[in-house]
Amino acid sequence: MAKKEGGLLGILMWVVGVLVSLSVGFGMIDQTLSVPYIPVIITVVAGWIVVIGSLIGVVMAIIRAAK
């Protein structure tokens, strides 16, 4: 049986991961961050995918914690 990551450190690392992914996603949307050799429109779409995926992950984690 695998040991679950818990406690304050686990929560802190999860929050940091969410903030980093949102920062990267919004940076790609605002064209502050770019991906070499990839057209701008694809970078913007990828940024939205990252942001939406992060938000879905947050909602799913909250639902899992509520059970």
Secondary structure, 3 states (H helix, E strand, C coil): CCCCCCHHHHHHHHHHHHHHHHHHHHHHHCCCCCCCCCCHHHHHHHHHHHHHHHHHHHHHHHHHHHC
